[in-house]
Amino acid sequence: MNLSDNLRRRLPATHAEIVRQLSARADASGLSLYLVGGLVRDALIDYPNLDLDFTIEGDALSFAEQICAQENLAIKRYPEFGTATLVFSKRIRVDLAQTRKESYPVPAGLPKVSPGSIVEDLIRRDFTINSMAVKMNSTEYGELLDPSNGLKDLENGVIRVHHTRSFVDDPTRIFRAFRFETRYGFKIDAQTLTLMRDAVEASLVEELSPARVKNELIHILEDLHPREALLKLEDLGVLRRIHRRLSVRRSTDLMEDLQKCPELKRGKTWLILMLALLYRMKLAHSLEIARNLAFTRREVETVLNLHALKERLSDFPTSPSGVYRLASGLPRELLVFIMAVAKKDFVRAALQRYLSEYRFVKLEVNGHDLKSLGIEEGPIYGEVLSKALDAKLDRGLCSKEDELRFIKEYLGIDR
């Protein structure tokens, strides 16, 4: 099968030009260049994807350096894996990797990587539908390489692993299997599902590092059907391996509300949805989950603020200044979450006003103006400016003169 016409139709001019440059450079260097990854899979089912991932039978780092020097591009190198990322114009990222084979010294550990052929590179991948490549050299441009019959599984909507130790080697594939299943409406092959269940029962999920589990959950939460994929993980027993209290079912209504919220994409989508899973838990359990998923300090603070803010919803402030004081300094993700799930209309409206209006309100007066009024420097400056900001929010002070007039009234200054 040849996909040259398919690629020509779906690639924008900027991407097509990058492909042309890489193909010409590979020809000139005598290297075999292949397009791999999600774009190949998705091109075959007409699914949107513009990720440019290439693999090279040869020195990918040296090849990337040549392209970088020729085009004056930004480059990020990963010498331990023989890979590099180039950033072309319009922030188009291109990943280049040397074809490789992998072995797993211990279950659930990181693989030992060594150079390999293109076939060895393809069959090391997670599922057959992700194990296809397209030749990009001019002589065989567009030819599909499919050593695992991935095209047949793709056409039949089947997710299948290559071998019986697939989930033993890398249990993160369990998360990805459900992500692909729910994204495309596919079905996991019966034997593959049995192997997944065996890996969970063998406690292999617990062998993964917190960072790797977190990364897979982020991909799920930012995909098209996070709730459905998480429910499948829960049914298989994966979530309770992360924490005994972690469940989706008690939070499905919150996730549904969030997915209707237009603000959802204006922040870390995954963190907003994760807050839904933690909202009805005890604080201690939420913090344990945060630790088990290697949350950053800022993310842990967001969890702490979630539980603190939850207690304030019954006496939520009604004045603009009160809303400002409550919300100021809190991460956008937390405010979006509360705005989406709050039962009271005025709470949602107040947080929407904060995000769109209150947080941008600034005083025109400053310390120099206070000094000009004869006010001696000290803690009084902070108090006065804070009161003036409250007044600007609540009373709608429109000018610097209005602000100065309020300050004089507040301090009892006649002149």
Secondary structure by P-SEA (a helix, b strand, c coil): ccaaaaaaacccaaaaaaaaaaaaaaaaacbbbbbbcaaaaaaaacccccbbbbbbcccaaaaaaaaaaacbbbbbbccccccbbbbcccbbbbbbbccbbbbbcccccccbbbbbcaaaaaaacccccccbbbbccccccbbbbbccaaaaaaaacccccccccccccccaaaaaaaaaaaaccccccaaaaaaaaaaaaacccccccaaaaaaaaaaaaacccaaaaaaaaaaacccccccccccccccaaaaaaaaacccccccaaaaaaaaaaaccccaaaaaaaaaaacccaaaaaaaaaaaaaaaacccccccaaaaaaacccccaaaaaaaaaccccaaaaaaaaaaacccccccccccaaaaaaacccccaaaaaaaaaaaaaaaacccccaaaaaaaaaaaacccc
